[in-house]
Amino acid sequence: MKIAGQVKPRADRPVHSSEAPLFFVLSKTLGTALLPINFMVELGILSLVLMATRFAALGRKLAVTTLVLLALAAFSPLGNLLIYPLESRFPAWDPARGAPDGVIVLGGSVDTDLSAAHRTPVVAHAADRLFAPAELARRYPNARIVFTGGTANLVSTDAREADYSAPILENLGISKQRLILERSSRNTWENAIFTKELVKPKPGERWLLVTSAFHMPRSMGIFRKAGFDVEAYPVDWRMGGRDDLFAFTNMGADGLGRTEVAVREWIGLVAYRLMGRTGELLPGPGKD
């Protein structure tokens, strides 16, 4: 696959940011601090500090607790139990329903910082989010293809995920003229409202939403709340199914990574529900 060495930004219609600044900052600071790996590191540091004081006994207990939590997150079925309700919430899309009018692809695959540093697209994870629209574009030649993704960094840079994802999609067979890029969004809420503003879906049109299976419940709830009726097209599964639910992983890194992804998504679901940006805590196939 030939990848362009220099990615040039592509302009789209300017949109204003509707994200509450405080919510965005909290999601990137407090939300990140509560993620399992970060949280356990914080507990470990606190235990070391306590052991150097008159609270040494408490520090030792906290250190043991941290090790137990680490073992549970890395080697137990905890990650499976947390991620399965997310991944199994929406079934695979049924092509028997007919051709869609458009396909929306959520960002989250390309690392914009690494891409900018190396001046070429760097796919860090969730590559299925890029493969799926290429297949859909071939299968449905009249469907519009939209990629939505700007930068999720707390401190914004000029690097936009849409700019680096476009050449990958083009090399996978989607023509440049067919691609619609939304490059201003910083999170899923902005993905929804900016994309709706950009494509102006008409009543009766059918749009597919492509994102990771674990992220689909929150994404569907957000798009519904934004007034954009979409159909779920989940990809990038992390589990095989119910048979894997109580499986113990032999790879601590895999178990820890799955727990990290699941906890991040559950935190997002709770936060967005409290903000009124989804109609229910765990959106499902039925309407909110």
ChimeraX attribute file (.defattr): number of C-alpha atoms within 10 A of each C-alpha:
attribute: neighborCount
match mode: 1-to-1
recipient: residues
	/A:1	6
	/A:2	9
	/A:3	14
	/A:4	15
	/A:5	12
	/A:6	14
	/A:7	18
	/A:8	11
	/A:9	15
	/A:10	14
	/A:11	10
	/A:12	12
	/A:13	11
	/A:14	11
	/A:15	15
	/A:16	9
	/A:17	13
	/A:18	11
	/A:19	13
	/A:20	8
	/A:21	10
	/A:22	8
	/A:23	13
	/A:24	16
	/A:25	14
	/A:26	13
	/A:27	17
	/A:28	13
	/A:29	12
	/A:30	10
	/A:31	15
	/A:32	15
	/A:33	16
	/A:34	16
	/A:35	18
	/A:36	21
	/A:37	19
	/A:38	13
	/A:39	14
	/A:40	19
	/A:41	14
	/A:42	14
	/A:43	18
	/A:44	20
	/A:45	15
	/A:46	14
	/A:47	23
	/A:48	15
	/A:49	13
	/A:50	18
	/A:51	18
	/A:52	10
	/A:53	11
	/A:54	9
	/A:55	12
	/A:56	15
	/A:57	13
	/A:58	14
	/A:59	22
	/A:60	16
	/A:61	12
	/A:62	20
	/A:63	21
	/A:64	14
	/A:65	16
	/A:66	19
	/A:67	14
	/A:68	12
	/A:69	15
	/A:70	18
	/A:71	14
	/A:72	18
	/A:73	24
	/A:74	25
	/A:75	20
	/A:76	21
	/A:77	19
	/A:78	20
	/A:79	27
	/A:80	25
	/A:81	18
	/A:82	20
	/A:83	25
	/A:84	21
	/A:85	15
	/A:86	22
	/A:87	25
	/A:88	19
	/A:89	17
	/A:90	21
	/A:91	13
	/A:92	12
	/A:93	14
	/A:94	10
	/A:95	8
	/A:96	6
	/A:97	7
	/A:98	9
	/A:99	16
	/A:100	17
	/A:101	18
	/A:102	21
	/A:103	24
	/A:104	24
	/A:105	21
	/A:106	24
	/A:107	30
	/A:108	24
	/A:109	20
	/A:110	24
	/A:111	21
	/A:112	29
	/A:113	18
	/A:114	15
	/A:115	22
	/A:116	19
	/A:117	11
	/A:118	12
	/A:119	15
	/A:120	19
	/A:121	26
	/A:122	19
	/A:123	18
	/A:124	13
	/A:125	12
	/A:126	18
	/A:127	15
	/A:128	17
	/A:129	22
	/A:130	25
	/A:131	14
	/A:132	19
	/A:133	26
	/A:134	20
	/A:135	13
	/A:136	18
	/A:137	21
	/A:138	13
	/A:139	11
	/A:140	17
	/A:141	13
	/A:142	13
	/A:143	19
	/A:144	17
	/A:145	25
	/A:146	22
	/A:147	27
	/A:148	28
	/A:149	30
	/A:150	27
	/A:151	23
	/A:152	21
	/A:153	15
	/A:154	13
	/A:155	7
	/A:156	11
	/A:157	13
	/A:158	11
	/A:159	21
	/A:160	28
	/A:161	31
	/A:162	26
	/A:163	23
	/A:164	29
	/A:165	27
	/A:166	25
	/A:167	23
	/A:168	23
	/A:169	22
	/A:170	17
	/A:171	15
	/A:172	18
	/A:173	14
	/A:174	21
	/A:175	14
	/A:176	12
	/A:177	7
	/A:178	15
	/A:179	15
	/A:180	20
	/A:181	25
	/A:182	30
	/A:183	27
	/A:184	24
	/A:185	27
	/A:186	22
	/A:187	20
	/A:188	20
	/A:189	22
	/A:190	23
	/A:191	26
	/A:192	24
	/A:193	20
	/A:194	25
	/A:195	26
	/A:196	16
	/A:197	13
	/A:198	17
	/A:199	13
	/A:200	10
	/A:201	16
	/A:202	9
	/A:203	8
	/A:204	8
	/A:205	11
	/A:206	17
	/A:207	22
	/A:208	23
	/A:209	23
	/A:210	27
	/A:211	26
	/A:212	25
	/A:213	25
	/A:214	27
	/A:215	26
	/A:216	26
	/A:217	27
	/A:218	28
	/A:219	26
	/A:220	29
	/A:221	26
	/A:222	27
	/A:223	24
	/A:224	19
	/A:225	18
	/A:226	18
	/A:227	11
	/A:228	20
	/A:229	20
	/A:230	19
	/A:231	20
	/A:232	22
	/A:233	24
	/A:234	26
	/A:235	23
	/A:236	18
	/A:237	17
	/A:238	17
	/A:239	18
	/A:240	10
	/A:241	12
	/A:242	13
	/A:243	8
	/A:244	14
	/A:245	17
	/A:246	13
	/A:247	14
	/A:248	17
	/A:249	17
	/A:250	11
	/A:251	10
	/A:252	17
	/A:253	13
	/A:254	16
	/A:255	22
	/A:256	23
	/A:257	16
	/A:258	23
	/A:259	27
	/A:260	21
	/A:261	18
	/A:262	26
	/A:263	18
	/A:264	17
	/A:265	21
	/A:266	19
	/A:267	16
	/A:268	17
	/A:269	24
	/A:270	16
	/A:271	17
	/A:272	20
	/A:273	18
	/A:274	13
	/A:275	10
	/A:276	13
	/A:277	18
	/A:278	26
	/A:279	18
	/A:280	18
	/A:281	18
	/A:282	19
	/A:283	22
	/A:284	19
	/A:285	13
	/A:286	6
	/A:287	10
	/A:288	13
